[in-house]
C-alpha cells in the first residue's frame, strides 16, 4: 500500500476518519432540527464523497453549475438535485432540459423575470415542468430578490407561466436577524395569498450554528463542512482537529531565520482570504503562517514558532478556503494514518459553465 510519505508534493490529502466524522456530525445536526440536509458538492467535486453524504442521510445534492451537475449525473447520482445559480439563455436552458431528462427531480433557482421566462420557454419546448425556488438576498449582497414583496411578485409570475412549477424560496446564508425577518415576512405574504411554500432552503456551513433561529427552513445546504478549513475554524463551526483536507508541501529553502519557502504557492493553495488573515495554517508548526505567495512559491513566516523545519522536510497546510483549493488539483488522496487508501480524481474540477 502507498504511504503518505511516498506522495509527491504539492498534493492534497483527505483524512478519511475526519471526513466520515464530519459527514456524520453535520447530518445529525441538521436532522435534529427536523430539516433535510442537501449538501453542496462544489466543495469536494467528487461523486464518491457525495455518495457518502447520501448514505449518511442527505435528501439530495446541491450543485452550482450545469457542467458540474452533469459530472454527478454521469456518476449515477440522479435522484434529487438543486442547482443554485441563475440559468440564462437558450444554450444553457437546453443543457438544463437534457439533464432534467436524466434526473428524477431537478430544481433550479431564479431571482428575475428573464430567468423565469427562459425556464418557462424551455419547459414548453420540451413538454416538461421546471421546478423553481425564488432566490432571496437576505443580506449577503449577491443574487436574490431584494424584498419579500419581490419574492411574492416573482412567484406569481412563475405560477402564471406554463411549465414552471413554483416550489419555494432559497437563501444564502441563513444567518442574522435580517435573514429571519426576510424569510418570515415572505412566508407571511405567501400565506396571506394562499400560496403553498413547501420548500424553504437555507445554506452555509457557518450557518449550522444558527439552525435554531430558522424554524421555517425545511432544508439546509452546507458544503465546506466535509473538509473544513481556516475560515470554518475562525467561524467557530469547526476545530483544527475537524480539518480533513491538507496540502502537503516540501520546504525548498530557508533564506532567513524566520522565512521558509515551500513548493506550494497560489496554484496549489489559492490566495483567497475572505475574513481571515494570511493564506493557510501550518499543522506541524502552530505559530507559523503562510504569509505570502507567488504562483509556485509559498512564503512561511516562522517568527511565531519555537522550532523550524529543515530544507527537504514535508509539512501540511490547512488552506483558508478548501472549496477553491481543491479546484486547483486534478486528484486528491484519501488517507488513514500513514496509509493512502484511495486516489480520487477531482471529477468536477473546472466545470464552470
Beta strands, then each sheet from edge to edge (+ up, - down):
strand 1: 11-15
strand 2: 36-40
strand 3: 60-63
strand 4: 80-83
strand 5: 105-110
strand 6: 130-136
strand 7: 164-171
strand 8: 199-203
strand 9: 219-221
strand 10: 245-253
strand 11: 259-262
strand 12: 281-282
strand 13: 289-293
strand 14: 298-301
strand 15: 314-318
strand 16: 331-336
strand 17: 339-345
sheet 1: 12+ 15- 10+ 1- 16- 17+
sheet 2: 2+ 3+ 4+ 5+ 6+ 7+ 8+ 9+ 2+
sheet 3: 12+ 15- 10+ 11- 14+ 13-
end
